[in-house]
Amino acid sequence: MLAIRYIFTAAFSLYLPVSRSIFEVLVCDSTMGKALNSLGASVQCTIDTSKPELSQVSCDCSTWSLYIFVAIVCGVFGVIFTLGLPYRTYQLIQRNKPVGSRENPDKRYDETGLVSTMFV
């Protein structure tokens, strides 16, 4: 149980940063475009100066020859990790939810009385 607790803690600690990075790669966010440029990828980033108070950087990742492969890997990993982790956690919770008691396996009681087991 201790190992499962540490695995879930690590997985959910990484969940938001990994999911955000996957999304930034798929939409070619300016932060990811700048990072890819610093790593040597040929991503073209331009600064939109039409609104001087809001200088926005837009990047075009399609100029990088490996972008399609990176996008496919991010898409697969996003489906497996970003969608799969919450779904698998939900399944584990539903499977391990207590049902009934030793005296009556069809009914469960809490401090307020009988609890319906209809949704279990």
Secondary structure, DSSP 8 states (H G I E B T S, - for coil): -HHHHHHHHHHHHHHHHHHHHHHHHHHT-HHHHHHHHHTT---EEEEE-SSTTS-EEEEEGGGSTTHHHHHHHHHHHIIIIIIHHHHHHHHHHHHT---S-SS-TT-EEETTEEE--TT-
